[in-house]
Amino acid sequence: MPMFMDTHKNVPDLTAEAAAGVHQKDLEVQSKHGVNYLRYWFNKAEGTVYCLVDAPNEEAAVAVHREAHGMVADEMVEVKEGA
């Protein structure tokens, strides 16, 4: 299955708790779309969140964010794992 990294920029009021809560919402709906959100990272100072996801395609990954919380990524790129 393809893997994608998405980027959410300029997230207002970003905190560790807020990032964890949004990620949890993704986990609650991901199976409906055949998606597996694996990890997330955030930079509070920049208001940026990065999400790593296994998804059959970009559209399925976007659908999870849209349904879970409405925060669609600003960028999404397909990635491959390296050493």
C-alpha positions as CSV (number, residue, x, y, z in Angstrom):
1,M,0.0,0.0,0.0
2,P,1.3,3.5,-0.8
3,M,2.6,5.7,2.1
4,F,2.0,9.4,2.3
5,M,3.3,12.3,4.4
6,D,1.0,15.2,4.7
7,T,1.7,18.7,6.1
8,H,-0.7,21.0,7.8
9,K,0.7,24.6,8.0
10,N,-0.2,27.5,10.3
11,V,-2.4,25.5,12.7
12,P,-3.7,28.0,15.2
13,D,-3.3,27.3,18.9
14,L,-1.3,24.1,18.3
15,T,-0.5,22.2,21.5
16,A,0.6,18.6,22.1
17,E,-2.9,17.9,23.5
18,A,-4.6,19.4,20.4
19,A,-2.4,17.4,18.0
20,A,-3.1,14.2,19.9
21,G,-6.8,14.8,19.9
22,V,-6.9,15.4,16.2
23,H,-4.9,12.3,15.5
24,Q,-7.3,10.3,17.7
25,K,-10.2,11.5,15.6
26,D,-8.3,10.2,12.5
27,L,-7.9,6.8,14.1
28,E,-11.6,6.6,14.9
29,V,-12.7,7.0,11.2
30,Q,-9.7,5.6,9.2
31,S,-11.0,2.1,8.8
32,K,-14.0,3.4,6.8
33,H,-11.6,4.5,4.1
34,G,-9.1,1.7,4.2
35,V,-6.5,4.0,5.7
36,N,-4.0,3.6,8.5
37,Y,-2.6,6.8,10.1
38,L,0.8,5.6,11.5
39,R,2.4,8.6,13.2
40,Y,2.4,12.3,13.5
41,W,4.9,15.0,14.4
42,F,4.3,18.7,15.2
43,N,6.2,21.9,15.6
44,K,4.4,24.1,18.0
45,A,6.5,27.2,17.3
46,E,5.7,27.0,13.6
47,G,2.1,25.7,14.0
48,T,2.9,22.8,11.7
49,V,1.8,19.1,11.8
50,Y,3.1,16.2,9.8
51,C,1.1,12.9,9.4
52,L,2.4,9.6,8.0
53,V,-0.3,7.4,6.6
54,D,-0.7,4.1,4.7
55,A,-3.5,4.7,2.2
56,P,-4.7,3.1,-1.0
57,N,-4.5,6.6,-2.6
58,E,-4.2,10.3,-1.7
59,E,-8.0,10.8,-1.9
60,A,-8.6,8.2,0.9
61,A,-6.2,9.9,3.2
62,V,-7.8,13.2,2.6
63,A,-11.2,11.8,3.2
64,V,-10.2,10.7,6.7
65,H,-9.0,14.2,7.7
66,R,-12.1,15.8,6.2
67,E,-14.5,13.4,8.0
68,A,-12.6,13.3,11.3
69,H,-12.0,17.0,11.9
70,G,-12.1,19.0,8.6
71,M,-8.4,19.9,8.7
72,V,-7.3,18.9,5.2
73,A,-3.6,19.0,4.7
74,D,-1.9,21.8,2.8
75,E,0.5,19.4,1.1
76,M,0.6,15.6,0.6
77,V,3.4,13.6,-1.0
78,E,3.9,9.9,-1.5
79,V,7.0,8.6,0.3
80,K,8.9,5.4,0.6
81,E,10.7,4.2,3.8
82,G,14.4,4.3,3.8
83,A,17.2,3.3,6.2
